[in-house]
Amino acid sequence: MADYYRLNEDHSVTRIDLFEWAHRMEGRGDPDRWRVDGTMLSNGKYVSTVFLGLNHAFGSGPPLLFETMVFPSDTDFADEYCERCSTWDEAVIMHAEAVALYDQ
């Protein structure tokens, strides 16, 4: 069974049921609402960190609700890197680390 979450205004998360999660995902029209950060690197790669709304730990350990991915460009979505974490603050750090690692 999956764990579903909403991102609150203060960047905390609250566990919700499937129906509320589906309703919120349906209205996801504003991607900035879910984005922690997005950085275009000088080498053309794109680093994206977002709130997933779904626990990607799938039963082991703390919920993994945020994801940082590095893409070859802002239009090529074949990922080169993917890491997940539990909190907004961890996601901010994870994003900065990916930017530092791939901005070469």
Secondary structure as the mmCIF struct_conf table of DSSP 4:
data_model
#
loop_
_struct_conf.conf_type_id
_struct_conf.id
_struct_conf.beg_label_comp_id
_struct_conf.beg_label_asym_id
_struct_conf.beg_label_seq_id
_struct_conf.end_label_comp_id
_struct_conf.end_label_asym_id
_struct_conf.end_label_seq_id
STRN STRN1 TYR A 4 LEU A 7
TURN_TY1_P TURN_TY1_P1 GLU A 9 ASP A 10
BEND BEND1 HIS A 11 HIS A 11
STRN STRN2 VAL A 13 ILE A 16
HELX_RH_AL_P HELX_RH_AL_P1 LEU A 18 GLU A 26
TURN_TY1_P TURN_TY1_P2 GLY A 27 GLY A 27
HELX_RH_3T_P HELX_RH_3T_P1 PRO A 31 ARG A 33
TURN_TY1_P TURN_TY1_P3 TRP A 34 TRP A 34
STRN STRN3 ARG A 35 MET A 40
TURN_TY1_P TURN_TY1_P4 SER A 42 ASN A 43
BEND BEND2 GLY A 44 GLY A 44
STRN STRN4 TYR A 46 PHE A 51
BEND BEND3 GLY A 53 GLY A 53
STRN STRN5 LEU A 54 LEU A 54
BEND BEND4 HIS A 56 ALA A 57
TURN_TY1_P TURN_TY1_P5 PHE A 58 GLY A 59
BEND BEND5 SER A 60 PRO A 62
STRN STRN6 PHE A 66 PHE A 71
BEND BEND6 PRO A 72 THR A 75
BEND BEND7 GLU A 80 GLU A 80
STRN STRN7 TYR A 81 CYS A 85
BEND BEND8 SER A 86 THR A 87
HELX_RH_AL_P HELX_RH_AL_P2 TRP A 88 TYR A 102
#
